[in-house]
Amino acid sequence: MVDSVEAVVIGAGVVGLAVARRLAMTGVEVIILEAAEAIGTETSSRNSEVIHAGIYYPKDSWKAQFCVAGKKALYRYCETHGVEHRNCGKFIVATNKEQISELERLKRAATENGVPDLEWRTPTEVSVEEPAVFCVKALWSPSTGIIDSHGLMLSYQGDAEAAGAMIAFHAPVEGGIIERDGVYLSVGGEAPTTLKAKFVVNSAGLHAQRMASNIVGIPKETIPPCYYAKGNYYSLLGNAPFKRPIYPVPEKAGLGVHVTVDLGGQIRFGPDVEWIDDLNYDVDPARADAFYSAVRAYYPDLPDGAIQPGYSGIRPKLQAPGEAARDFMVQGPNEHGVAGLVNLYGIESPGLTASLAIADRVALLLGINSPAEI
């Protein structure tokens, strides 16, 4: 027996939930299929919980566009829906004069991305706000913030369900086939079934490429490779010396070991990026040893033995180790030729910040109109 539904969203992470909410609130019948036992059990719940400003991404990239638009929408959403967050700002600090030119480049890039609010700060001005920080010059990003990521996902889920969406846990999509009258998905779990959908959004995160490969009719050449980058985070023991995120000048391989602060005041250092082949969330205590010299460049009073293993998160990357970073891939019918299908590939940071903007783009690709404000 085949059951029919108007739309299926595969994956109940923050982006999948935002998409389901968006479609349901425009009157579309939506079922969310999630292989795990709860929402957001992978990338969405294992990140820095930062609301990003949109500083670091190439001009006109999807990451830049979605982050800037999504940030504005996310702050409005949190305020109107009671999601705990704090618009605390962040400092990006240069610890030697040679790094100042990179801060200047960042400021120009941010302006090009529609983030014109970065301001220069002197060491004295930084020390007034963050006495533990050493720098020779800094940029202040007033639109950066922190958020309760699980609270956000619960709110998205609540909105979606209130608009009629349903969510099925322990419901892995094991395969499918593209037919003339829709997409047929084979759903496993305790009660296996086949669902026919007019619209399908593949928001499976770490598993998005495998998901697409298992659906007959999606051209294999349109499915990009996927690489796993594991970010290890370590917690600071003792009293919190920071009130907001502190980022060093970016490195060629990434943003460097930075400070994040959660809403409870817990300080975390990370990420320590490790390329892996299989999903494994263990955090090696010994890897923290390499953090001390990097962190002491801007936090010279970091005591020995003050860092302990925290948690890890895995990001789906579209580039191999050593290659230049690649953009989000939001792939609609024009790219793969399948009507009613959107594949979301490489949705990592700033995916949480960008979630509402990504949802808008998905609806546009599916040709689904919306009210002026949802």
C-alpha positions as CSV (number, residue, x, y, z in Angstrom):
1,M,0.0,0.0,0.0
2,V,1.2,3.5,-0.9
3,D,0.3,6.5,1.1
4,S,0.3,9.9,-0.5
5,V,1.4,13.3,1.0
6,E,2.0,16.6,-0.5
7,A,5.5,17.2,0.9
8,V,8.1,15.2,2.7
9,V,11.1,16.7,4.5
10,I,13.8,14.2,5.2
11,G,15.7,15.2,8.3
12,A,14.6,17.0,11.5
13,G,17.7,19.1,12.1
14,V,17.4,22.9,12.4
15,V,17.2,23.4,8.6
16,G,14.8,20.6,8.0
17,L,12.5,21.9,10.7
18,A,12.7,25.4,9.4
19,V,11.8,24.1,5.9
20,A,8.9,22.0,7.2
21,R,7.6,25.0,9.2
22,R,7.8,27.2,6.1
23,L,5.9,24.8,3.9
24,A,3.3,23.9,6.5
25,M,2.6,27.6,7.2
26,T,1.8,28.1,3.6
27,G,-0.9,25.4,3.7
28,V,1.2,22.5,2.3
29,E,0.6,19.0,3.9
30,V,4.0,18.0,5.3
31,I,5.5,14.9,6.9
32,I,9.0,15.1,8.4
33,L,10.9,11.8,8.4
34,E,13.6,11.5,10.9
35,A,15.8,8.4,11.3
36,A,16.7,9.1,14.9
37,E,14.6,9.2,18.1
38,A,14.5,13.0,18.4
39,I,15.0,16.3,16.6
40,G,18.5,17.7,15.9
41,T,20.6,14.8,17.2
42,E,23.6,15.4,14.9
43,T,25.1,18.6,13.5
44,S,22.3,20.9,14.7
45,S,22.9,20.1,18.4
46,R,26.7,19.9,18.2
47,N,27.8,23.4,17.3
48,S,28.9,26.6,18.9
49,E,25.3,28.0,19.1
50,V,26.5,31.3,17.7
51,I,24.3,33.6,15.6
52,H,26.8,34.6,12.9
53,A,27.0,38.1,11.4
54,G,28.1,37.1,7.9
55,I,31.6,38.3,7.9
56,Y,33.8,35.5,6.6
57,Y,32.1,34.2,3.5
58,P,32.8,35.1,-0.1
59,K,30.8,37.9,-1.6
60,D,27.5,36.8,-3.2
61,S,27.9,33.2,-2.0
62,W,24.9,31.5,-0.6
63,K,26.6,31.3,2.8
64,A,26.9,35.1,2.8
65,Q,23.4,35.8,1.5
66,F,21.6,33.3,3.7
67,C,23.6,34.2,6.8
68,V,22.9,38.0,6.5
69,A,19.2,37.5,5.7
70,G,18.8,34.6,8.1
71,K,20.4,36.5,11.0
72,K,17.9,39.4,10.7
73,A,15.0,36.9,10.5
74,L,16.4,34.8,13.3
75,Y,16.6,37.8,15.8
76,R,13.1,38.8,14.9
77,Y,11.9,35.2,15.3
78,C,13.6,34.7,18.7
79,E,12.1,38.0,20.0
80,T,8.5,37.1,18.9
81,H,8.6,33.4,19.8
82,G,10.4,33.6,23.1
83,V,13.5,31.6,22.1
84,E,16.3,32.3,24.5
85,H,19.2,34.2,22.9
86,R,21.5,37.1,23.5
87,N,22.8,39.7,21.0
88,C,26.1,40.0,22.9
89,G,28.4,40.8,20.0
90,K,32.0,39.4,19.6
91,F,35.5,40.6,19.2
92,I,37.9,39.5,16.5
93,V,41.4,40.1,17.8
94,A,44.8,40.6,16.3
95,T,47.6,39.6,18.6
96,N,50.4,41.1,16.6
97,K,50.8,44.0,14.1
98,E,51.2,41.6,11.1
99,Q,47.6,40.5,11.6
100,I,46.0,43.9,11.3
101,S,45.9,43.8,7.5
102,E,43.8,40.7,7.8
103,L,41.4,42.5,10.1
104,E,41.2,45.3,7.5
105,R,40.4,42.8,4.8
106,L,37.7,41.2,7.0
107,K,36.1,44.6,7.5
108,R,36.0,45.3,3.8
109,A,34.6,41.8,3.1
110,A,31.9,42.2,5.7
111,T,30.8,45.5,4.2
112,E,30.6,43.8,0.8
113,N,28.4,41.1,2.3
114,G,25.9,43.6,3.8
115,V,27.5,43.7,7.2
116,P,28.6,47.3,7.5
117,D,28.5,47.5,11.3
118,L,32.0,46.2,12.2
119,E,33.9,48.8,14.3
120,W,37.5,49.2,15.3
121,R,38.5,48.8,18.9
122,T,41.8,49.6,20.7
123,P,43.3,47.3,23.2
124,T,42.2,49.6,26.0
125,E,38.6,49.6,24.7
126,V,38.6,45.8,24.5
127,S,40.0,45.4,28.0
128,V,37.2,47.5,29.4
129,E,34.7,44.8,28.1
130,E,37.0,41.8,28.3
131,P,39.8,42.3,30.8
132,A,41.3,38.8,30.2
133,V,41.9,39.5,26.4
134,F,45.2,40.6,25.0
135,C,45.3,42.2,21.6
136,V,47.0,44.9,19.6
137,K,43.8,45.8,17.7
138,A,40.3,44.3,17.3
139,L,37.1,44.4,15.3
140,W,33.8,44.6,17.2
141,S,30.9,42.7,15.6
142,P,27.7,44.1,17.3
143,S,25.3,41.8,15.4
144,T,26.9,38.5,16.5
145,G,24.9,36.6,19.2
146,I,24.4,33.3,21.0
147,I,21.3,31.1,21.0
148,D,19.7,28.1,22.6
149,S,19.8,25.9,19.5
150,H,17.5,23.2,21.0
151,G,15.0,25.8,22.1
152,L,15.0,27.1,18.5
153,M,14.4,23.7,17.0
154,L,11.6,23.0,19.5
155,S,10.0,26.3,18.4
156,Y,10.3,25.5,14.7
157,Q,8.8,22.0,15.4
158,G,5.9,23.6,17.4
159,D,5.1,26.0,14.6
160,A,5.2,23.3,12.0
161,E,2.9,21.0,13.9
162,A,0.5,23.8,14.8
163,A,0.2,24.4,11.0
164,G,-0.6,20.7,10.5
165,A,2.8,19.1,9.8
166,M,3.5,15.7,11.3
167,I,6.9,14.2,12.4
168,A,7.8,10.6,12.3
169,F,10.8,9.4,14.4
170,H,12.6,6.1,13.8
171,A,11.6,6.5,10.2
172,P,14.7,6.2,8.0
173,V,14.3,6.7,4.3
174,E,15.9,3.6,2.8
175,G,15.5,4.5,-0.9
176,G,13.1,5.7,-3.5
177,I,12.3,6.1,-7.1
178,I,11.3,9.1,-9.3
179,E,8.1,8.4,-11.2
180,R,6.0,10.7,-13.5
181,D,3.4,11.3,-10.8
182,G,5.8,12.0,-7.9
183,V,8.7,10.7,-5.7
184,Y,8.1,7.3,-4.1
185,L,10.1,6.9,-0.8
186,S,10.7,3.6,1.0
187,V,10.5,4.3,4.7
188,G,11.9,1.8,7.2
189,G,11.5,1.4,10.9
190,E,9.0,-0.6,12.9
191,A,6.2,0.0,10.4
192,P,7.8,0.1,7.0
193,T,5.8,2.0,4.3
194,T,6.0,3.7,1.0
195,L,5.2,7.3,0.7
196,K,4.4,9.2,-2.6
197,A,5.1,12.9,-2.4
198,K,4.7,15.8,-4.8
199,F,7.5,17.7,-3.1
200,V,10.6,16.2,-1.4
201,V,13.3,18.2,0.5
202,N,16.4,16.2,1.2
203,S,17.7,17.9,4.4
204,A,19.5,14.8,5.7
205,G,22.7,16.7,6.7
206,L,25.6,14.3,7.1
207,H,23.6,11.7,5.1
208,A,22.2,13.9,2.3
209,Q,24.5,12.5,-0.5
210,R,23.8,8.9,0.5
211,M,20.1,9.7,0.6
212,A,20.2,11.1,-2.9
213,S,22.2,8.2,-4.2
214,N,19.6,5.8,-3.0
215,I,16.8,7.5,-4.9
216,V,16.6,6.1,-8.4
217,G,16.2,8.8,-11.0
218,I,18.4,11.5,-9.4
219,P,21.3,11.8,-11.8
220,K,24.5,10.5,-10.1
221,E,26.6,13.3,-11.7
222,T,24.6,15.9,-9.8
223,I,25.4,14.4,-6.3
224,P,28.6,16.0,-4.9
225,P,31.1,14.1,-2.7
226,C,30.8,14.5,1.0
227,Y,33.7,14.8,3.5
228,Y,33.3,14.7,7.3
229,A,35.1,17.4,9.4
230,K,34.9,16.7,13.1
231,G,35.2,19.7,15.4
232,N,36.3,19.0,18.9
233,Y,35.4,21.4,21.6
234,Y,36.9,21.7,25.1
235,S,35.4,23.3,28.2
236,L,37.2,25.7,30.5
237,L,37.3,24.8,34.2
238,G,36.7,27.4,36.8
239,N,35.3,30.9,36.6
240,A,34.3,32.3,33.2
241,P,36.7,35.1,32.1
242,F,34.7,36.1,29.0
243,K,31.2,37.5,28.4
244,R,31.0,36.9,24.7
245,P,32.7,35.1,21.8
246,I,36.4,35.9,21.1
247,Y,37.8,35.0,17.7
248,P,41.4,35.2,16.6
249,V,42.4,36.4,13.2
250,P,41.3,33.6,10.8
251,E,43.9,31.1,9.7
252,K,44.2,29.6,6.2
253,A,42.7,26.3,7.4
254,G,39.7,27.9,9.2
255,L,38.7,30.4,11.9
256,G,41.3,29.2,14.4
257,V,40.7,28.2,18.0
258,H,38.1,30.6,19.3
259,V,36.1,31.2,22.5
260,T,32.4,30.7,22.6
261,V,30.1,31.3,25.5
262,D,26.8,29.6,26.0
263,L,23.7,31.1,27.6
264,G,24.7,29.5,30.9
265,G,28.1,31.2,30.9
266,Q,30.1,28.0,30.1
267,I,33.3,28.8,28.2
268,R,34.3,26.5,25.3
269,F,37.4,26.5,23.1
270,G,37.3,25.1,19.6
271,P,37.0,23.7,17.2
272,D,40.0,21.4,16.8
273,V,39.2,20.2,13.2
274,E,39.9,16.5,12.5
275,W,39.0,14.9,9.1
276,I,37.3,11.5,9.6
277,D,35.8,8.7,7.5
278,D,33.2,7.4,9.9
279,L,30.9,9.2,12.4
280,N,32.5,9.2,15.8
281,Y,31.8,11.7,18.5
282,D,34.5,10.7,21.0
283,V,36.7,13.6,22.2
284,D,40.4,12.8,22.8
285,P,41.6,14.7,25.9
286,A,45.2,14.8,24.5
287,R,44.1,16.9,21.6
288,A,43.5,19.8,24.0
289,D,47.2,20.1,24.6
290,A,47.6,21.9,21.2
291,F,45.1,24.5,22.3
292,Y,47.1,26.1,25.0
293,S,49.6,28.0,22.9
294,A,46.9,29.1,20.4
295,V,44.6,30.4,23.1
296,R,47.3,32.1,25.2
297,A,48.0,34.3,22.2
298,Y,44.9,36.2,23.2
299,Y,44.2,34.8,26.7
300,P,47.7,34.8,28.3
301,D,46.5,33.9,31.8
302,L,45.1,30.5,30.7
303,P,46.2,28.2,33.5
304,D,47.8,24.8,32.8
305,G,45.3,22.0,33.1
306,A,42.3,24.3,32.7
307,I,40.8,22.7,29.6
308,Q,38.8,19.5,29.6
309,P,37.0,17.5,26.9
310,G,33.6,18.9,26.1
311,Y,31.8,17.6,23.0
312,S,32.3,17.2,19.3
313,G,30.3,18.0,16.2
314,I,30.7,16.7,12.6
315,R,30.1,19.0,9.6
316,P,29.3,17.8,6.1
317,K,31.9,19.4,3.8
318,L,31.8,19.5,0.1
319,Q,35.6,20.0,-0.2
320,A,38.3,17.5,0.6
321,P,41.0,18.3,3.2
322,G,43.3,20.9,1.9
323,E,40.9,22.2,-0.7
324,A,39.3,25.7,-0.7
325,A,36.0,25.9,1.2
326,R,32.9,25.4,-0.9
327,D,29.5,27.0,-0.7
328,F,26.2,25.6,0.3
329,M,24.6,23.6,-2.5
330,V,20.8,24.2,-2.6
331,Q,19.9,22.2,-5.6
332,G,16.6,22.5,-7.3
333,P,14.9,21.1,-10.4
334,N,17.0,23.3,-12.7
335,E,20.1,21.5,-11.5
336,H,19.1,17.9,-11.3
337,G,16.0,17.8,-13.6
338,V,13.6,16.3,-11.0
339,A,10.4,18.2,-10.5
340,G,9.4,18.9,-6.9
341,L,12.8,17.9,-5.4
342,V,15.3,20.0,-3.5
343,N,18.6,18.6,-2.3
344,L,20.5,20.4,0.5
345,Y,24.2,19.5,0.4
346,G,27.0,20.8,2.6
347,I,24.8,22.6,5.0
348,E,27.2,23.3,7.8
349,S,28.0,26.6,9.6
350,P,26.3,29.1,9.3
351,G,23.3,26.8,8.7
352,L,21.6,27.5,12.1
353,T,21.8,31.3,11.5
354,A,20.7,30.9,7.9
355,S,17.9,28.4,8.6
356,L,15.0,30.7,7.9
357,A,16.6,32.1,4.8
358,I,17.3,28.6,3.5
359,A,13.7,27.7,4.1
360,D,12.6,30.7,2.0
361,R,14.9,29.6,-0.8
362,V,13.6,26.0,-0.8
363,A,10.0,27.3,-1.0
364,L,10.9,29.5,-4.0
365,L,12.6,26.5,-5.8
366,L,9.5,24.5,-5.2
367,G,7.2,27.3,-6.5
368,I,5.3,27.6,-3.3
369,N,4.0,31.0,-2.5
370,S,3.9,32.4,1.0
371,P,2.2,35.1,3.1
372,A,4.2,38.3,3.4
373,E,5.5,37.3,6.9
374,I,5.7,33.9,8.5
